[in-house]
């Protein structure tokens, strides 16, 4: 038996609002998904199709952009280390000269000089005895009298020096005029011998190196020293030649030279 078609049952007014809510929820989900896809596309650099450039959201300082890979930090390149040449590439240098580190030996000739000086003192003693007569010796010091004047000969073989001295006057007896005259005599009339002040006295003195001293110079030194004493207060001359203002008398020096020549002939 054929059944008659059934008519649809109209929805109840209670079921209609429920269906509307389901549709509204679906539309909301679709809109959310579409909006999220749009934002993601903008962050990835995609455009909206209207020719405008990509829109980059502004991030706070220090925030990490999840849409881009971080920029790698490249450290600065270090300076290359200096190349040290090895034995294969280093240039060949001349070898340093060897240094002689042995102790230096300095020849000591003081012993020979002392012996020569002592021998010269002995020769002077014999020479003075020949021209003066009596000579008293005490070590390296000899004393004698010439024309009543006490004469002392001081020798130093170690230093190679000798001097002849004779006292003239106490220093206290010299006034300003005499001091000026003495200085003038040392310049013009005293020759190899000179006036000098020492130990509170005025002296006549002859000074010379010991070894180069010849016999003639030694005899002249004796004569000039004594003559300076004898002419003090008058000509202030040592005898022999003078440069003016003095006595040219050379009697004592000539007499001593004659005696010295006689001594040489007797040897």
Buried (B, 14 or more C-beta within 10 A) or exposed (E): EEEEEEEEEEEEEEEEEEEEEEEEEEEEEEEEEEEEEEEEEBBEEEEEEEEEEEEEEEEEEEEEEEEEEEEEEEEEEEEEEEEEEEEEEEEEEEEEEEEEEEEEEEEEEEEEBBEBBBEBBEEBBEBBBBBBEEBEBEEBEBBBBBEEBEBBBBBEBEEBBBBBBBBBBEBEEBEEEBBEBBEBBBEBBBBBBBBBEEEEBBBBBBBBEBBEBEBEEBBBBBBBBBBBBBBBEEBBBBBBEBEEBBBEBBEBBEBBBEBBBEBEEEE
